[in-house]
C-alpha cells in the first residue's frame, strides 16, 4: 500500500510540474484561437493600449521575450505564433498573414492596436495597415521586409542561393546555420562576434519551426503590394534597423521614411537583423519614446 501511495504521489508531482511548465510568470493569459483550420497560440499580458508583437519568419513569439514583459507594464501586449511557426497548427487552406492578424484582433475584441513586427512581421504590419487602416494606431516595422520588394542586395541573394544547398547537405541543422549566419550574424560579422545566448536562442526557434514546417501553407499576398503604396499609410510609423544588417533591409527602411509622411527611423549601431534581441534596452527605450509621443497627440 505504501508503494502505491508513493507512486500516486510521484505522478501527482509530475503532473504539477508539467502544468507549471505551461504556466508563464505574472498575469499572462495564454491559449489557442481557432480561425478557419488553424489554431493560433497566443499570449497576452498587461492592460492599456493594445500592442501586437509579430515575429519574424521561421522563428516565433519568443523572440519578443524582452519586450513582452517590459511593455506589459503599461500596455496590453499580445504576441502569437503565425501559421507554420511555434505552437500554432494549421491544415492547408487559403489565407494571408495580415488577415490572420485581423481575425486574431476580432477574436480578442480589439478594435485598434499598435502593431510592431520584425522582418516578416514588419511586412505583415505594413500590409495590415494598408488593408485595415481603421484598426491601426501606429506601426513599428523592425528590420522589416516589404511586400513587392525584390531589390535584394548581394548578400541577400547569396543567402537565397545557399539556403537550399545547406538544407540538401546537412538537413535542418544546415538550414539553421545558414539562416543564423545570414541574419543573426549579418553580412559583416563572424559567429564568434555575436552574443552567444542570442545566437543560441534564435537557432533554437529556427530548428523548432523547421522541424515541423508544412510547405503546403503558402500565404496569400497583398494586391497590389505595399511597395508602391507606402504613401497611403497615414498612421504614425517608426522603422528600426541595425546598421550592420543586409543592405536591402536598410534600403526598405529608408524608403519607408521617405514615402510615409511624418514617419521616423531609428538605427541601432552594432546590430544586425535581430536588433531587439541584441540590444533590448536601447530598443525598448526607442519604442517607448515613440509610444509616449503618439499617446500625447
ABEGO torsion letter per residue (X at the ends): XAAAAAAAAAAAAAAAAAAAAABBBEABBBEBBBBEABBBBBBBBEBEBBBBBBBBBGBBAAAAAAAAAAAAAABBBBBBBBBGBEABBBBBBBBBAAAAAAAAAAAAGBABBBBBBBEAAAAAAAAAAAABAAABABBBBBGBBBBGBABBBAAAAAAAAAAAAAAAAAEAAAAAAAAAAAAAAEAABBAAABBAAAAAAAAAAAAAAAAABBAABBBBBBOBBAAAAAAABABBBBBBBBAABBAAAAAAAAAAAAABBGBBBBBBBGBBABAAAABAAAAAAAAAAAAAAAAAX
